[in-house]
Amino acid sequence: MVSKKLAALLSSLISELLLLLILLFPSSTSLSLVPNSNDSNFSNSSSNSYANLFPLIHYLLSSQEIAASLSLFTTSRKRKRIHLSELDSESTHGNRNHQHGSRLSELDRVIRNLDSFKTFFKMSSSTFEWLSGLLEPLLECRDPIGSPLNLSAELRLGIGLFRLSTGSNYSEIADRFGVSESVTRFCAKQLCRVLCTNFRFWVAFPSPVELQTVSKDFETLTGLPNCCGVIDCARFEFVKEADSSLSIIAVQIVVDSSSRILSIAAGFRGNNCTSTILKSTTLYKDIEGGRLLNTNPIIIDGVPINQYLIGGRKYPLLPWLMVPFVNPVQESFEDKFNRANSLMGVSALRTVASLKNWGVLCKPIQEELKNAVALIGACSILHNALLLREDDSALLELGDYSLYDYGDSEMEQNLNDFKASDIRSALATTVRVS
């Protein structure tokens, strides 16, 4: 237990050090997850103006993940299994605590049924074991004051994931796992807190080197060079526990061609238009300030093309944000560009659909705004973790991209921005789609 607490303490100290670096060097951080006082904004951004800090921060992030994994080496998994088997042995003699027995038998039953396992936890059993080992020191290091839970990391993770994957209310989860409702609330919120605090670097904006791979994948897909992501805005309903009123949370994401989330900003009021949300994010300010997407441009037909994002019709045309042409002539360069835009946009649509495939997000979230935002953040982090593990348990395939209209309404095209128009026209000549 001492080694677990030490690992958790080391991981937390590294998180605090990262936050200190962000405060000391606000224009040079590689990661920022900042709560917005007005919108309870959960966001991440990246900046590259001080390249010498990136290796340090990357090292710290790697160290943090290593620290979280220490329990795999410092804590005997065999001892834990012996402890559980001892409980099972005690139960055969009628001496086992009934509450412990109900919890353990429930989790054991779910683990043995792989189909139920994926339904209940939105991941394979091997991914669950991997995640449990990674989070163990952080999940077990803190209990409610004066009320030690005496629950294993597996059970804590199982309760929290069950809430995220099924969307069941706390009383239903309490009955299923044989714990009190207050324990289910604690475990679910603890999982979200650990993920959003200690593993938020899983949704960090890529480094310049990593962006090269992102852009190459998009170029292979459509022929469009130098594209560094697809941007979209999703909306989730939530019901405030205090007064049962229905509200909307807007979430801005940027994804790569594999649907991995590269940037997320959550917590905006849902009645704001997409363009307004964009301009209020750190991502927008970093790009406009030259701290992101700032590598040397490529030249196409004499036009310099900097790094850029692809967006749907609901976004404005900007030098770094390419949106579809309005009413293009069929089979023209502009029409092919629009088809490429739709094809690339499927990766964002798939991400949004996969997030809404989590039971807690597919219906109105029964939480206050702050907790609802944390749930969205936790599911986003787990989304990337599943992609990292090549685990498709919670991911959705959308099928034929031509069936989807990427964008909900046409925005003003900002044609007065001649630079953005020239960039889009030059890019349109490079498209390779059928």
N, C-alpha and C positions, 0 to 999 in steps of 0.2 A: 504493500500500500504506500510505503514511503517513496518508492521509485515512481509510482503512478503520480503521486502529488508533485514530485520533483519535475517530472515530464510536463505535467499540466502547468506548473508554475513557470517553467522555462518557456513554454509556448505562449503563455499569457504575457510574459515579460517582453518577448520578441514582438508581439502585437502592439504593446504599449510603445516600444521603441520605434516601430514603423509609424505610429501615429505622431510621435514626437518629431520624426524626420519630416512628416507632412507639414507640421506646424512651423518647423524651422525653415524648410525649403518648399514653400507652397507652389512654386513654379517648376519644381524639378522632381516631384514625386512620381513614382511609377504606378501608384494605386491610391485612390481616394474614395472612401465610402463615407459620405457625409450626410447626416440628418439635416433636412431643411426645416426650419422652425415653422414655416407657413404650410408646407405640404407633407411633413413627415417623410421627406424624400430619401429613399435608399438608392444611392447612385454610385457608379464607379467611373473613373476616367484615368487617362494616362497622359504623361507629358514627357517630352524627350529633350528639353532645352539644356539639361545638364547631363550629358551622357556619362560623365564619370560617376554619377550616383547610381546608375542603373545596375552595374555589377554588384554593388554593395547591397542594394535592396533585393536583388534577385537571390543573392546568397542568404539574406535573412529570411526570405520567404521559403527557400529550400530548407533552411535550418528549422523553420517552424514546422514544416511538414514532417521532418525527421523527428523533431521533439514529440510531436503527436503520435508518432509510430513507435516510440521507445518501449511502450508497454509490450510490444510483440516480442521484445528480447529480454526485458527486465522482469516481466510478470509471467509466471508459469501458467500457460494455458492448460497444461495437463492437470495442475493442481485444481483449477476451476472445474474441470470436467469431473475430477474425483469428488469434489465437493458436491456437485449436482448428483452424481451417482450415489453418493452417500445419502442424500436426501431421498432419492428414489428407494434405496434400500430400507431406510427408516420407514417409508410409507408402507412397505410390505408387512411391517410389524405393527402398523397402526399408530406409530408414534410421530409421524410427520405433521408439521404445522399445516393446517388445511389451506390457509391463505397462500403460503409458498407453493403448495402442491398444485393449486389451481392455476397459478401463473406459469409454472414450469411445464405442466402438462399441456397447456394451451399453446405455448410457443413451440414445444417439441412436436405437437400434432401438426402445426402449420408448416414447420420446417420439413417434415417428412412428406408433405403433399406439395410438390413443386408448382402445380397449377394454382393452388390456393395461395402459395407463398407469393407468387408474382402479383396476384390479385390484391393481397393484403398489404404488401410492402413495395410494389412497383419496381422490383429488382430481383435478380436471381439470388439463390441462397449463397453462392460464392461471393457476389458483390456485397451482400449483407455481412458476411464474415469479414471481408476486407474492410468495410466501413466501420464495423464494430471494433476491430482491432485498432483502426486509426483514431477513433474517437474515444476509446475506452478511458484514457487518463483524464480527459476533459469532462466526460459524462459522470464519472464516479468521484470527482474531486470536490463536489459541492452539493450539499443537501439543504432542504429547508431548515432554517434556524430552529433548533430544539426538536426536530423531527427527522432523524436519520431514516432513509428509505430502506436500506438494506436490500437494494435491488442490484442485480448484475448489470453491466453495460449492455448486454444483449437485450435484457428486458426493457431497460430505459429506451434504447434505440427502437426496439419493437413497438413500444407504446407510442413514441413520437412519430415513427414512420406510418403506423396504422392511422393516426390522425391525418397525416398529410395525404396518404394514398387513398383512403376511403372517404374522408370528410365526415366520418361518424362524430356524433357529439360526445362530450366528455363522459356523460353517464353511460352511454352504450359501450364506450371503451373500457370504463371502469368495470362494468359487468363482465365483459369478455376476458379481461386480464385478472380479474379478482383483486382489484385494488380500489382505493377510494377515488372519488372524483377529483379531489384536490391533488392526488398523486398524478393522475393522468394529465391534469393541467400543467403541473410542474414539469413532467417529463417532456411534453410536447413543446413547451416554451423553452425548456433547457436545450433541446435539440436545435431549435431555430436560433437561439442565442449563440450556441457553440459554432454552428455553421456560418452564421452571418458575421461573427466576430473573428474566428480563427481560420476560416477557410474561404473568406471572400476573395482571396487572390485567385480562386478558380474562375472568377468572372472578370479578371483584370484585362484591360485593353492590351493587345500584344505589343511587344517591343518592335522597333524598326526591322530587325532581322526576321522576327516571326511574321510580320506583315508581308514580307516578300513571298512566303509560302502561301499566305491567304490570297494574295493577288494572283499568284501563278495558278492556283486552283480555279479561280473565277475565269481567268483567261483561257484555261483549258476547256471550261464549260461553254463559253460563249464567244471567245475571241477578244473580249474587251480587256485591255491591259490596265494595270495600275489600280484596279478596284480593290478596296480594302474592307468591304463589308456591305451588308444590306441593313437598312434601318427601317423600323416599323414601330407602330404604337398599338398596344393592346389595352383593353379595358376589362376590369374585373368588378363584379358587384360585391358589396359587403353590407351587412346589417349591423348597425351599432347595437351592442348589448344594452347600453344605457336606456335608449328610447325606441329600439326596434325600427329605426328609420333606415330606408334603403339608400345607399350612396354608391358612387362609382369611383374606382381608383384607376388612373391612367398610368401605364408602364411603357417607357420607351426602351427598346432593345436594339442592339446592333449584333448581327450574327455573321458567321462565315459560311462557306458553301456546304459545310457538313451540319449546319444548324447549331453549331456551338455558339454560345452567348459570349460576345467580346466586350459588351458594355451594357449596363442596365441602369435605369433611373426610374424608381418607383415611388408612388405616393402622391402624384399630382391629382388634382380634382378632375374628375372625369368629364365635366362640362367644358373644360378648356379645349380649344381646337388643337390639332396635332402640331401646327406650325408654332403656336404659342408655347406649347410644352417643349418643343425642340429648342426654342430660343432661351428658355429658362434653365436649361441643363448645363452642367459643367462641361460636358462633351462639346457642345456648341461653342462655349466660350474658349475652350482650349484650342479648337480648330481655328476659330476666327482670330485667336491671338497668336497663331503660328506655332503652338506647342505640340500639335498633333498633325499627322498627315503632311509633314514638312520636309520630306526627302526631295532630292533633285528630280525635276520633272522629266518626262520623256517627250519627244517631239513627234507629232503626227501631222503631216501636211503643213508644216511650219507653225503649228499651234503647240505651245507647251502644255502638257497634261500633267498636273500634279496628282497626288493620290486623292481618291475621292470615295464617296459612298453612293450606293444606289438606293433610291427611294421610290415609293409609289406616287399616285396622282395627288394624294393629300399633302404632299410636301412641296415647298417652293423650289424652283431651280436656282442653284447656287454654284459657284465655281468648284466647290467640293461635294456637291450633292446633285446627282444626275437623276432626273425624273422623266417620265414618258413624254413624247411629243403629242400635241393635240391634233387629232384628225389627220394622221399621216396618209399619204397616197399608198395604196396597197402595193406591196413588194418593193417599195422604195427603201433607201437606206434608213429613213426614219421609222418605217414600219418594222424593219428587221431589228432596229434598236429597241423598239417597244416590246417585241417578242423576247428579246434577250433580257430586257428588264423584268418581264413577267417570269421568265425561267429562273432568274437569279432570286426573284422575290419569293419563290416557293420555299427556300430555306428559312426565311423569316416566318412564313405562314405555318410551316411545319413546327417551328419552335413554339409559336403561340399555341397551336393546337396541342402540342405535347405538354405544355405547361397546364393548359386547361384539362388535360387528361388526368391530372392529379385531382383526386376526389375533393380535396378541400378548396380547390380553385374552380371547379366546374359548376359550382352553384354559389349563391350568395354566401360570402364568408361571414360566419357568425362570430365576429370579433370587433374590438375597437380598432380604429385606423392604424395605430402603431403596431398592434399585433398582426393585423391583416397584411401590412407591408412586410413584416418579418416572415410571414408564411410565404409570400411571393418570392422574397429573397432566398429563403431556404430551398424552395422547389427549383429555383433557377440554378442554384449551386449544385443541387443533386442532379439536375438535368445535364450539366457539364460533366459531373462525375460519372454518370452513366455512359456518356459518349467516350470519356477517357477509358472506361472499362470495356467498351464495345458491347455494352449491355442495352439491348433495345426494348427492355420490358416496359418502359413508360413512354416510348417514342412512337409517333404516328407517321405513317406514310400517306401522302396526299394523292398519289397516283398521277394522272395526266395533268401536267401543269397548265395546259391550255384551258382547263375547266375553271381556272381561278383568275379572278380579276384582282390584280395586286393594287389595292387602293380603293377607298370608299367614295371619294368625290374628287372632282377636279379643282385644284387650287389655281390661283393666278400664277401664270407661268413665269412671271418676272422677266419678260422679254427685254426689258430695258437694260438688263445685265448682259451686255454684249459679250463679255469675257466668258460667262457661263454658257451662253448660246453657242459661241464658237467652239468651246471645248466639247459640248454635246454633239455638235455637227461633225467634228473631226472624229470623235469616238464612233459615231454611227457607221463610218466607212470601214471599221475594223471588225464589225460583227460577223460571226459565223454561226448562224442557226438555220435550220431547215424550215 
